[in-house]
Amino acid sequence: MRLSDSIISAMQELALEQRRLLGPRALWHIGDLAWGFRQHEGREDEWKIRLWVDGGRTVAWSWLKQDGRDLLEHDVHPDHIHLLDEILAEPAARVAFAFEDDGEGREALVRKGFTEPGEAMHYLVRDLAGPPEPPALPDSFRCRTIGAEDVRERVSVHREVWAPSRVTESSYAQVRAQWPYRESLDCVVEVPDGRFAAYCLCWPDDANRVGEFEPVGVRPEFRRLGLGAAVCTFALRRLYQEGGRQAIVYCVSEPACELYKSIGFRVHASLVEYRRT
């Protein structure tokens, strides 16, 4: 069964409010939810989603992914932080997250048995006072955005970068149909033979003027040519042209983090996973 747009919208509603209140410290961007749900179209049987609503407004949610890791994602409005213990009490969850410097969140995790730290994902931000200079590219390479006729090649580059990948032309069509996707921010580097060597999908949040890069990739044969930095710089220019004044991105590996730092991003927080022992 296809996950209803109303559930995604309710979760995105909270993400918009959190971004307004917390800025870069917001756990989620509306694009995270659009991408996270629609790229995995057909996996709804592996998920358990709960919403907490107060006065008609979503104030918290949890998303349990029963896919082997039993990962529990969540978001809670600051005025309803008391719900965190109830969320983390989910008996099937084995992994949950908190910012490294979030003492209250980490204490809640400990109370519910999440005590073994694991991998960290770093949150990066860059303000946009103006559009960056156009990126340098090898001869006959060009940056552009995609259209409907490019979906097959767009899916192909993603699947090669993230192999094995469940993304298909059908699931990517669902991504493209999901708010706030905008093909004018779906950026690629095209090589002379028409293939895409690199890509950066930028998700807009027009209300808060913040764009998120998710995902970003470079085909293995085209790595170490500066194409990751080039396509992200192009995406920053497109974001600025469409009204964005801040960009965010996440990274885990050192090479990915260094790439983003090289084009002006800075790490401002680290989200650490904790396991139940």
Buried (B, 14 or more C-beta within 10 A) or exposed (E): EEBEEEBBEBBBBBBBBBBEEEBBBBBBBBBBBBBBBBBBBBBBEEBBBEBBEEEEEBBBBBBBBBEEEBBBBBBBBEEBBEBBEBBBEBEEBBBBBBBBEBEEBBEBBEEBBBEEBEEBEBBBBBEBEEEBEEBEBBEEBEBBBBEEEBBEBBBBBBBBBEEEEEBBEEBBBBBBEBBBBBBBBBBBBBBEEEBBBBBBBBBBBBEBBBBBBBBBBBBEEBBEBBBBBBBBBBBBBBBBEBEBBBBBBBBEEEEBBEBBBEBBBEEEBEBBBBBBE
